[in-house]
Amino acid sequence: MMSHQSPPHKSLAQSNASEMAKSPEEQHPVKALGWAARDTSGHLSPFSFSRRATGEEDVRFKVLYCGICHSDLHAIKNEWGISTYPMVPGHEIVGEVTEVGSKVGKVKVGDKVGVGCMVGACHNCDSCANDLENYCPKIVLTYNGIYYDGTTTYGGYSDSMVADQRYIVRIPDGMPLDSAAPLLCAGITVYSPLKYFGLGEPGKHVAVVGLGGLGHVAVKFAKALGCKVTVISTSPSKKAEALEHLGADSFLVSRDQDQLQAAMGTFDGILDTVSAGHPVMPLLGLLKSHGKLIMVGAPSEPLEIPAFSLIIGRKTMAGSGIGGMKETQEMIDFAAKHNIKADIEVVSMDYVNQAMERLEKGDVRYRFVIDVGNTLAATKP
C-alpha cells in the first residue's frame, strides 16, 4: 500500500527526472550495446546504452537472436505516433541466461530463454489476476516503453537483456533458437485467438488472410490444433507455398470474385493477419452464421463495416493482441511438441536497414531474424 506521507528524501518523480536527465549510457550500471533509430527516418545504427543491475526477481541473458517484427518497422518510423528516440527495437528475443536474482526459481544460468512484447504490468488489475498481463492498462512494453523506475525500455537489437522472471519464457530443450524467436510475438498473436474464440479445434474450418510473418505461423498452429485451413491471399503465386510447404487444405485468391462467391458461408472463423489497408466486408460474407472475424494485423487506416454485414448471420468481429505470459509459455511448449517453427531468413546486425527496406516491400519469407550473438559485437563503434 502506498503511504501518503512525504518521503524524507527527493520524491520518486524527482528521482525519475534525474535518471532521465542522464545519458542512456549512464542511467544504469551495466553497459550495453545495441542498434537504435534516432529519428523518424527509422535508420538504425550502433548505440551505447545501459541495463539495470540484476534485481532479486530478475533474469539477465545474453541475446543470441532477435526477430524483426512488422511493428518494429512501424515503430522506428513513428507511424503510430507514439515513438520516442533513441529507440532500440526488438521484442522477439532469445538467448542464454548469464545471471539470475536471489529469488528466481524459474530458470538458472545456462538455460535458453526468451522475452516477447512486454516486460511489466501493474499485477493488481483483473487482467493481471487472470494471467492476461497483455491487456493490463499499465503494460510496460519491451521497447519504447517506460519502466517502473521511469527509464526508457530498450529491446532486443542489443547484446543483453534483463527482465523480471514473470516475463521470461523458457525455451524447451532442442528447440532451434533462431526460428523460435518470432513465436514470442507472431506465434502468440495467432495462437491466443485460435484458443480463446474456440476456433483451434478439430472439425473447425478456419481461414487465414495474408501469408506473411503472422499468417504462415497461423497456418501451422491451426493445422496442429486440428483445423481445416484455407489461406486467403492477393497473390496467386503463393498457392503452391501455402498448400505444399505450409500444409493448408485450400487456397483462395481474394481478388477472384468467382472463388469468393464459391466460398461464401463456409468458414467458422477467419484470422486476418494483414497489416496494410484492405476491405474486410467481403471477408464477413465468407463466414458461416455465428462465425468470427478476428483482426490480428493492425492497419493504420480505420475499417469500414456496414452493420448489416454483422447482423445478418449474427457474426462477430473482434481483435486480439499477443497473450499473457502463462499462455505464451503454453504456446512455446505446444510449438516444441508439434515441431512448429517460423520460416526465417537469418541476417547479420549490420544488414538490419536493408532488412527493414525489404520487409516494407514484403520481400521476406517469412520472418527476418538477426543473429545478434555472432554479429553485433563486430559493429561496436
Sequence and secondary structure as in RCSB ss.txt:
>XXXX:A:sequence
MMSHQSPPHKSLAQSNASEMAKSPEEQHPVKALGWAARDTSGHLSPFSFSRRATGEEDVRFKVLYCGICHSDLHA
IKNEWGISTYPMVPGHEIVGEVTEVGSKVGKVKVGDKVGVGCMVGACHNCDSCANDLENYCPKIVLTYNGIYYDG
TTTYGGYSDSMVADQRYIVRIPDGMPLDSAAPLLCAGITVYSPLKYFGLGEPGKHVAVVGLGGLGHVAVKFAKAL
GCKVTVISTSPSKKAEALEHLGADSFLVSRDQDQLQAAMGTFDGILDTVSAGHPVMPLLGLLKSHGKLIMVGAPS
EPLEIPAFSLIIGRKTMAGSGIGGMKETQEMIDFAAKHNIKADIEVVSMDYVNQAMERLEKGDVRYRFVIDVGNT
LAATKP
>XXXX:A:secstr
    S  SSS HHHHHHHHHHS TTTSSSEEEEEEEE STT  EEEEEEEE    TTEEEEEEEEEEE HHHHHH
HTTTTS   SSB     EEEEEEEE TT  S  TT EEEE SEEE  SSSHHHHTT GGG TT EESSSSB TTS
 B   SSBSEEEEEGGG EE  TT  HHHHGGGGTHHHHHHHHHHHTT SSTT EEEEE  SHHHHHHHHHHHHT
T EEEEEES GGGHHIIIIIS  SEEEETT HHHHHHTTT EEEEEE   S    HHHHHHEEEEEEEEE S  S
S     THHHHTTT EEEE     HHHHHHHHHHHHHTT    EEEE GGGHHHHHHHHHTT SSSEEEE HHHH
SGGG  
